[in-house]
Amino acid sequence: MRLHLCTVGRLRAGPERALVSDYLDRLGKTGRALSLGPVFEHEVEDKRGGGMAAEGELLSRAVPAGAVLCVLDERGKVMSSPDFAAQLAKWRDGGRQDAAFVIGGADGIDPALRARADLAISFGAMVWPHMLVRVMLAEQLYRAATILSGSPYHRV
């Protein structure tokens, strides 16, 4: 199953970029045998200042047709890492070819896009900068692959 990170904003060189690249590289190696990956990053920017609705339209266009749509949203479901891994496996084993994970900008995700989502997940009640959410999502995708492979990376 191909994985797509559809995000508002460009992640330039720096510590966040280094962490995302590291986790996605690890995921590429571990996930291959599990039919998870490759991972594609789709970065969008609303250069016209149209706000959340414009970002929502750009993000919608970045999501591949037929993909499972998962949005990262503070109102979403809080999941354990094993539950997240199980959800990925369920989508994969159900024949889904693509899963898109959407991270909005500073104002969040357009309500119309959020309403279309198959799943909304949250990394807790706190609000996180979208660049850090991308790092945390990359790590959780890698962690999910290690859980599914039986690797000792995830400890309870």
Secondary structure, DSSP 4 states (H G I P E B T S, - for coil): -EEEEEEES---SSHHHHHHHHHHHHHHHHHGGGT---EEEEEE--TT--HHHHHHHHHHHHSPTT-EEEEEEEEEEE--HHHHHHHHHHHHHTT--EEEEEE-BTTB--HHHHHH-SEEEES-SS---HHHHHHHHHHHHHHHHHHHHT-TTS--
